[in-house]
Amino acid sequence: MKVYTRRGDGGETDLFGGERVGKDAQRVEAYGAVDELNATLGPAAAASPHEDVTTLVQQIQSALFDLGAYLATPDAARRAKSQVPVPSAEEIADLEAHIDAFEEELEPLRSFVLPGGTAAAAAFHVARTVCRRAERRVVSLAREDDLDPLAVGYLNRLSDLLFVIARLENRRAGVPDIPWVGRRR
């Protein structure tokens, strides 16, 4: 099978189930943002020397592929029939458990922090912002389609986890977070 089909040259793409839509459709924006998030996690994990982080990121990337497939499948009946998985409450609880465990290694947050520090921390901060954009796109799609609220909840919790991982990367490398200092006028 070839990578290219030429079917998208006119600005449309196929959804799961065969329906064709514009590449700028809200559904395509939503699953495209999730795909972009997945891609940003690759360099973030590659920059991390911590096996617990890289293993967790690979699990998250697999879950994001499932979420992308869920979002690429129009209408609830078709999603149910195809058994495309949506993130579960257990998966969200697992993200929360990782947040709690990682925060035990961190100093309490006393101010906003600037994205940066180590290369891994900076990459996880980028992934966090891409995750927030994906969440916004999925929220927009949910306004026009009957999506399971766990899809949004998963992305919301994931962005929190990515922030904590960014701080964790700095902490484990002995690099302090950079506190935000507001400009004085």
N, C-alpha and C positions, 0 to 999 in steps of 0.2 A: 504494500500500500504506500502510495506517495504521500509526502507531507502536504503538498499543495493540491488543491482541487479546483481552484479558480472560481468556485461558487460564491465566494465573498467579494469578488472584484467589483460588484455593483453596490456594495454597502449593506448587504444583508447577510445574515448567518442563520444556521439551523439550530433550533432548540431540541432538547430531548423530546422525541415524539414526532419530529419532522416539521413542525411549524417553522416558517421563516419569518424573521423580524429584522428590523433595521439594527445595525451594529450600535446605534446610539439609543436603543430602547432601554428603559429603566431596568428590565431584567438583565440585559447584557451588561449594563453598567454595574449592577450588583454583583453578578458572578465574576465579572472582570476585575472588580476591586478585590474580591476574595482571592482570585488568582494572583493578583499583584502582591497582596499580603503574603501569600504562600511563597512567592519568589523572593520577597525581601527577607524572609526567615532563613533562606539558604545561606546568604553571606553572613547573617548574624550568627548562625550556628557555626559556620566555618571559622569565624573569628574567636569563638569561645573555646578555651582549653578544658572546659569542664564537662565531663561525660554525662553527669546528671542533667545538665542543661541541654546538651546536644541530643540526648535520647528523648527528652521531653519534647523538644522542638520537632523531631521526626514524627512523634505521635500526633502532635498538633497539625503538622503538615498533612498527614493522612486524613485527619478529621476535616481539614479545610477542603481537601478534594471532594469529600462527601458533601460538604456544605455547598460547594460550587455546583455539584450535580443536582442537588436539591433545588437550588435557585434557578438552574437552567431548565427545570422541568415545569412547564406551565400547568396551572390549575391543580387544586388539591386532590381531585379524584385521580388524575393521572399520576401524581406523586405517590398516592397511596397504592395504586395498582402496580407501579414499577418498584415499590418498596425502597425508594431512594431514602437513605437515612437522614434524619435531621438531628442536630446535636441533642443529647439527652440531658435531663436534669443531673444524672450521675456524672456526665462529662463536665458539666459546669461545676459541680461539687468537687471534682478532681482538680480543676483549675484553682478553685478556692483553697483546697488543701495545699497545693504547691505554693500559692501566695503566702499562706500562713507559715509554712515551713521555711520558706526563703526569708521571710521578714524576721524570723528569729535570729538570723545572722546579721541583720542590719541595725544600725542606729535608728532611733525614731526619727521620722521626718519632721523637721522644724521649720522648713520653708520650701518654697518651690525650688526645683533644681533645674539648671540648664542642661540640655541634651549634650552629652559629651563624656569625656574621661578617656577610657580605653577605647580601642577600635571596636571591640565587642559591645561595650555599653552604648556607644554611639549608634551602632547598627541596630541594636534592640530599640533604641529611642525612635529611629526611623521606622522600624516595623510597627511600633506602637502608634505612630501617627497614621500610617497606612491602614492599620486596623481600625482606627477611628473613622477614617474615610469610608472603609468598607461597611462599617456599622451604619453610617449615614445613608449610604446607597441602599442597604437592605431595609432600613426604616422607610425610605421613599417607596421601595417596591411593595412593602407590606401595606402601604396605604391604598394600593390598587389591587392587591392579591391577598388571598387568605393564607398568609404564612404562619407557621408555628412560631409563637413568641420566643421559643427557646433559641431560634436562629439569631435573633438580636441579642438575647441574653448571653449567648456563648461569646459573641464578638465583644460585647461590653466587658465581660469578665476577662477575656483574653487580653484586651488592651491593658487592663490593670496588671495582669501577670507580666506582660512585656515590660512595663514600667519597673516592676519589682526586679525582674531579671537584669535590666540595665543597671540598676543600683547594685545588684548582687555582683555583677561582673566587675564593677569598680571596687567594691569592698574586697572581693577575693584577690584582686590585683594590688591592693594597698593604695588605690587612687581615690582621693576623696571626691564626693559629689561636688559639683560646682553650684553653690547657692545663688539663687537669683537675687540681685540687688537692684531694686527699682531705681530709676533715674530720678533725681531730685530736680525740681524746676526752680 
